[in-house]
Amino acid sequence: MNRSVIASGIMLALSIAIAAPTVFAGYGGGGGGNWGKSLKKTAVPNPDAPDFGAIFNWGLKLKNINELFLIAGHGAHDETGEIQFPDDPVAQTQYILDNFDVYLNDNGYDREDIIRIEFTMTNDVSDVEFNQILGLFAGYFAPVDIKPAAGTLRVVDALAIPGMKVEYEIWCAK
């Protein structure tokens, strides 16, 4: 079965509500240049596309941006560059998501601030593993009021380090 068909079915099952424009008032205060404004995120559904609202929105409008934080692709590697859970894309994804929270918090951000995700995985990630990864992302974003906009899903022959099966980039805004 085609990966996009499977993903569509999983996302529809995971969706917790029909996508509707919602505005979230972000954080006030903060560093210089904010002028008392706060980030406003508006989810923009696409009525002609499947509802993937559990993981991402088809569109996301941002107003009153004070800061944009672009996080380079992260793989499941430790500080020495050694891949954790070699050849296991699901465990690698969980490791990366756990470490994103630490990295975000260390830099004054959290999951609510994520506005875009870029997915990269190797072509030997199975459909079963892919669906498990989507489930991990749905769980990761479950507490987030306004889900980020998804970027491109890239499928490649290999990533930079042997045993590395997935890599994710995220964009954040305040």
N, C-alpha and C positions, 0 to 999 in steps of 0.2 A: 504494500500500500504506500502511496506517495506520502512523504514526510509532512508536506503542507496540509494534506487532508487529515492526517493523524493529529497534527498540531491544532488544526481548527476544531476538531472534535473535542480534544482535551481542553482547549481554552473555553469553548462554549460550556463544557461541563463545570469548569472551575469558576466561571463568571458568577459573581454574587449579586449582581444587579444589572439592570439595563443601563447602558451608558447614557448619562445625561450631563449637560454642562453644569459644572459645580465650581464655585470659586472658593479658594482657601486663602485666608489672610495669613501670611507667614509671620516672620519674626520682625518685630519693631526694634527699636534701639540699635545696638550694634555699633560697628565702627564708623569712621568718618565717611561722609558722602551719602549717608542714608537720608538725611534731611527729614527724619520722622516718618518716612514712608515705609511700607512693608511689602515684601514680595507678594504678588497675587498670581496664583496659578489657576487657569481655567482649562478643564478637560473639554476637548472638542471631539465628540463622537462622529463617526462616519456611518450614516444610516445604510449605506450601500456596501458595508464591509461587516465581517463577523465581529461579535462582541468579545474582545479579549480583555475586558475590563479588570479581570483578576490580576493581570500582569502589567499591561500597558494601555495607554490611550493612543488613538490614531492621530490625535493632534493635541498640542498643549500650548496655550498662550501664556506668556509671562509678561507681567508689568511690574515696574518699580524694582528692577534688578539692581542690587547694590554690588554684588560680587558673583563672578562665574568661576567655578572650580572644575577644571578638566583633569580627570584621573586617567593616566595611561593604562594600557592593557595590563591586567594583573593575571598571572597564572598561579597555580598552587605551589609556589616555591617558598622556601624559608629564606632567612637573611643571607645565607651563603649561596643561594641560587639552586639548591637541591630541590628537585620536584618531590612533593609529597603525594602519596597515593598514585605512583606511576601507573599509567595506562587505565586509570579508573576515572572517567570523566564526571561521574555523579559525585564521588567523594571529593574530587578536585573542586567541583562547583560549590559544595557545601563549605569546604575549607576557604575558598575565595570569599564567599558571602560572609562567613564569620569574620574574616580579616577585613573586609570592607567596613564593617561596623566599627572596628577598632580604628582604622585609618580615618574614617569619617569623623569620629568623635575626637580623635587627636587633633583634627584640623577645624573643629568648631561646627561640624555638619552632622546630620543624621539622615535616615532613610527618607524622611519627608522632603529633603532638599534635592533628591535625585530627580533630574528632569529628562535624562536620556540614557539608554543602555546600548552598547554595541556588543554583539555576541560573535565570537570566533571559535570554531571547533574543527577538529580534524574529520576527514571524510569517513573514518572508521568508527565514529560514534554511532551506535545502533539506534534504530527507531525507539526501542524500549528505553535506552539510556537517555535519548533526547526528550522523551516524554517525562521521564523522572526529573530531568533537569528543569523542564518547564514547571513541574510541580514544586520544585525547590524555590524557583523564583516566585511562584504564586504564593507560597507560604511566607517568603521573605517580605513581599509587598502587601501581605494581608492587612497589617496594621496601618498602612499608609492611606490617607484620605484620597489624595489625587495621585494616581499612578503616573510614572514617567512615560514619555513617548519612546517607543522602541526605535532603535537604529537598525542597521543592516545585520542580518545573520549571514556571516561569512563561513563557508565550508572550504577548508584548505587541505592540502596533502599532509602538511606537517607544521608544527610550531617550533619555536626557537630552541627548545631544550628537549632531548629525548625523553619520552614518557609523558610529555605535556600534551593534554588532549583538548583543553578549553582555555580560553582567555576572555576576560570581560573588561570593557572600558565603561566608565560612567562619567556623566556630566552632572554637576550640581550647581544650584543657584540660590542666592539669598537676596 
